[in-house]
Amino acid sequence: MKKKPAPRLHSLRSRRAFTLLEILVAVAIAALVFVGMNMLVLSMGELWGRNSDLRLFELHTRNVTRFVERELARAVLPPAVLSTATAPAVKEVRLPTGATEELLTCEFSGGSRLCAWPQRPLPNVVCSLAVRDGAGLVLLWHSRLEINFADDAPRETVISPLVTAMSYLYYDTEFKNWKTETTFQKDANGAGLVPQRLKFTFAYSGRTIETVVNLPSLGQGQPML
């Protein structure tokens, strides 16, 4: 009986050792790929979440701006203008602190959708816009039919906590440009003038967005779609 030659056995051992080395290399490569994929998924998830927040922020600014614009337009639409509704005007409003402040104010026969009445809803609702530190853009509202309307401060409802400032834009017919004011311009008698536009400044996570609302005059409101 013939014996297998030694070189043949040596060749088989070398081949088996090489196969084991290949397996180790393949496992190492697979581990690196797995780690890389995990890092990619985590980074993409973080990036997607960050972009998602920004998209929601942009959507919020558009919705708030559209809501304010439609509410102001609704105040001057017929048949509202034939009843108790009034076009936006600058009025002295009593604050919870007891002081008064000039605010952009209008009146709705049926109130705003944001009005949450403690009991039965009342008509003839006077609404004002203001920006409060730490609260954002707020709607101040109360009804003329309330017993203590002249003495009590209006209720406050937050429209957007992300609004940090509200500016007033006036068109200068002489210089044919827009002027941005942080307070109302005055007429010859010292009364506040209604601006042609409002500018809201939104801030979130280090990003700032500014939006503009056109103020309608009596009879210029557009119906809600």
Sequence and secondary structure as in RCSB ss.txt:
>XXXX:A:sequence
MKKKPAPRLHSLRSRRAFTLLEILVAVAIAALVFVGMNMLVLSMGELWGRNSDLRLFELHTRNVTRFVERELARA
VLPPAVLSTATAPAVKEVRLPTGATEELLTCEFSGGSRLCAWPQRPLPNVVCSLAVRDGAGLVLLWHSRLEINFA
DDAPRETVISPLVTAMSYLYYDTEFKNWKTETTFQKDANGAGLVPQRLKFTFAYSGRTIETVVNLPSLGQGQPML
>XXXX:A:secstr
     HHHHHHHHHHHHHHHHHHHHHHHHHHHHHHHHHHHHHHHHHHHHHHHHHHHHHHHHHHHHHHHHHHHHHT
TSTTGGGTT EEEEEEEEE TTS EEEEEEEEESS  TT   SSS  SSEEEEEEEETTTEEEEEEEETTSTTTT
TS  EEEEEETTEEEEEEEEEETTTTEEEEESS  B TTS B   SEEEEEEEETTEEEEEEEE   TT      
